[in-house]
């Protein structure tokens, strides 16, 4: 776990610290995610692609924080950074998920449960839009599971809303082999979905 120093209590810097912690968790479990990768093609790079995409987001976020930008600007910078560095299908979907969350957070000055739930809902919508033929049993289902669980816990403090989102994401991930035959045959959960769960854990 990252320890947030007092300097980071400003919302923009706090947001960056949260995303850095999420990306660190994803990076830690990158090989595990690569090993699960059987859909849409078994090329074993989903964890790496998602990690590289997050690195782009963080580099851009750090630049924006260093320039003393506000929360909306930092969120937008991270979304742009992710999009520019997006690798593979999972990276593109992840960058759109982040973009949807950033767009929703643009008018907010604080990060509470309601804002977080709205951001996850918009992130899920944009992730679905990023794919020509959205397939259930993928990271899209996991994004939706997180958003729906967050919505039902939106009135709680942000930490509890996020904890609910993680439970919803894990539950959706557990169901992915029931939704995609290729996962069931391989005896694995969806790799991109596992990546999103790892991010939320962080």
C-alpha positions in Angstrom: 0.0 0.0 0.0 1.2 3.5 -0.8 1.3 5.9 2.1 -0.1 9.2 1.1 1.9 12.1 2.6 0.2 15.2 3.9 1.1 17.1 0.8 -1.2 14.8 -1.1 -4.4 15.8 0.6 -5.3 18.2 -2.2 -8.0 16.5 -4.3 -5.9 16.4 -7.5 -2.9 15.0 -5.9 -5.0 12.5 -3.9 -6.6 11.4 -7.1 -3.2 10.8 -8.6 -2.1 8.9 -5.5 -5.1 6.6 -5.8 -4.5 5.9 -9.4 -0.8 5.2 -8.7 -1.7 2.7 -6.0 -4.1 1.0 -8.4 -1.5 0.8 -11.2 1.1 -0.5 -8.7 -1.2 -3.4 -7.8 -1.9 -4.1 -11.5 1.8 -4.1 -12.2 2.5 -6.5 -9.3 0.0 -9.0 -10.8 0.8 -8.5 -14.4 2.2 -12.0 -15.0 -0.8 -13.6 -13.4 -3.1 -11.6 -15.8 -1.0 -12.4 -18.9 -1.3 -16.1 -18.0 -5.1 -15.9 -18.0 -5.2 -14.4 -21.5 -7.2 -16.7 -23.8 -9.8 -14.3 -25.2 -10.1 -12.8 -27.9 -6.7 -14.3 -28.8 -4.4 -16.3 -26.5 -1.4 -14.0 -26.8 -0.6 -13.6 -23.1 -0.2 -9.9 -23.0 -3.3 -8.5 -21.4 -1.6 -7.6 -18.1 1.3 -6.0 -19.9 -0.9 -4.0 -22.2 -3.0 -2.8 -19.3 0.1 -1.9 -17.3 1.6 0.1 -20.1 -1.7 1.9 -20.6 -1.7 2.9 -16.9 1.9 4.1 -17.1 0.8 6.5 -19.8 -2.0 7.7 -17.5 0.3 8.2 -14.5 3.0 10.0 -16.4 0.4 12.5 -17.7 -1.2 12.8 -14.3 2.2 13.6 -12.6 2.9 16.3 -15.1 -0.5 17.9 -14.5 -0.1 17.7 -10.7 3.4 19.3 -11.0 1.8 22.2 -12.9 -0.7 22.6 -10.0 -3.8 21.6 -12.1 -7.1 21.0 -10.5 -8.8 17.6 -10.1 -10.8 17.8 -13.3 -7.6 18.7 -15.3 -5.6 15.9 -13.7 -8.3 13.3 -14.4 -8.6 14.5 -18.0 -4.8 14.4 -18.4 -4.6 10.8 -17.1 -7.4 9.8 -19.5 -5.6 11.3 -22.4 -2.3 9.8 -21.3 -3.9 6.4 -21.1 -5.5 6.8 -24.6 -2.2 7.8 -26.2 -0.4 4.8 -24.6 -3.2 2.3 -25.0 -2.0 -1.1 -26.0 -4.2 -3.9 -27.4 -7.9 -4.4 -26.9 -7.7 -4.3 -23.1 -5.6 -1.1 -23.1 -8.1 0.7 -25.4 -11.1 -0.4 -23.3 -9.2 0.6 -20.1 -8.4 4.0 -21.6 -12.1 4.5 -22.4 -13.1 3.4 -19.0 -10.8 6.0 -17.5 -12.0 8.7 -20.0 -15.6 8.1 -18.9 -14.7 8.5 -15.3 -12.6 11.6 -16.0 -15.5 13.1 -18.0 -17.9 12.5 -15.1 -15.5 13.9 -12.5 -14.8 17.1 -14.6 -17.5 19.2 -12.8 -16.7 17.9 -9.3 -14.4 19.5 -6.7 -14.6 16.6 -4.2 -14.4 12.8 -4.4 -17.3 11.3 -2.5 -19.4 8.1 -2.9 -21.9 9.7 -5.2 -19.2 11.1 -7.5 -17.4 7.8 -7.6 -20.5 5.8 -8.4 -21.4 8.3 -11.2 -17.8 8.1 -12.5 -17.8 4.3 -12.6 -21.2 4.3 -14.4 -19.9 6.7 -17.1 -16.7 4.7 -17.4 -18.6 1.6 -18.0 -20.8 3.3 -20.6 -17.7 4.6 -22.5 -16.0 1.2 -22.3 -19.0 -0.5 -23.9 -19.0 2.1 -26.6 -15.3 1.4 -27.4 -16.1 -2.0 -28.7 -18.0 -2.7 -32.0 -19.6 -5.9 -30.7 -19.6 -5.8 -26.9 -19.2 -9.3 -25.4 -20.3 -10.3 -22.0 -17.9 -12.4 -19.9 -15.1 -9.9 -20.6 -13.7 -6.8 -18.7 -16.9 -5.0 -19.9 -19.0 -7.2 -17.6 -16.6 -6.6 -14.7 -16.8 -2.8 -15.3 -20.6 -3.0 -15.2 -20.5 -5.2 -12.0 -18.4 -2.5 -10.3 -20.6 0.3 -11.5 -23.9 -1.3 -10.4 -22.5 -2.2 -7.0 -21.1 1.3 -6.5 -24.5 2.8 -7.4 -26.2 0.8 -4.7 -23.6 2.1 -2.2 -23.3 5.7 -3.5 -24.6 7.3 -0.3 -21.8 5.8 1.7 -18.3 7.4 2.1 -16.1 7.1 -1.0 -14.0 4.3 0.6 -17.1 2.2 1.2 -18.5 2.9 -2.2 -15.2 1.8 -3.7 -15.2 -1.4 -1.5 -18.7 -2.2 -2.8 -17.5 -1.6 -6.4 -14.7 -4.1 -5.8 -17.1 -6.7 -4.4 -19.3 -6.2 -7.5 -16.3 -6.5 -9.8 -15.1 -9.7 -8.2 -18.6 -11.2 -8.4 -18.8 -10.3 -12.1 -15.3 -11.7 -12.8 -16.3 -15.0 -11.1 -19.2 -15.3 -13.5 -17.1 -14.7 -16.7 -16.5 -18.4 -17.5 -20.3 -19.0 -17.4 -20.7 -16.2 -20.0 -17.8 -17.1 -22.4 -17.4 -20.7 -23.5 -13.7 -20.2 -24.4 -13.0 -19.2 -20.7 -15.0 -22.1 -19.4 -13.0 -24.6 -21.6 -9.7 -23.1 -20.5 -10.8 -23.1 -16.8 -9.9 -19.4 -16.4 -11.6 -16.1 -15.7 -11.3 -13.2 -18.2 -7.8 -11.6 -18.1 -9.0 -8.0 -18.7 -11.6 -8.5 -16.0 -9.0 -9.7 -13.6 -6.9 -6.6 -14.5 -9.8 -4.3 -13.6 -10.3 -6.2 -10.3 -6.6 -5.7 -9.5 -6.8 -2.0 -10.3 -9.8 -1.6 -8.0 -7.9 -3.5 -5.3 -5.0 -1.1 -5.5 
